[in-house]
């Protein structure tokens, strides 16, 4: 059984859905996995805790893991 998404993860999915509505519908509701991939890419691109902040990187990683678990 999947846990409900956190408010932060829900906000990401809602923002993605709102923007994607202009482009066409999803075939299989995979937006969570797509958003998780983007978050992981951002975390990797800003992987230097001195420049981006370790707390921010951990937050991105937690959100990505949460979205992937859906």
Secondary structure, DSSP 8 states (H G I E B T S, - for coil): ------HHHHHHHHHHHHHHTTT---SS--HHHHHHHHHHHHHHHT--HHHH-HHHHHHHHHHHHHHHT-
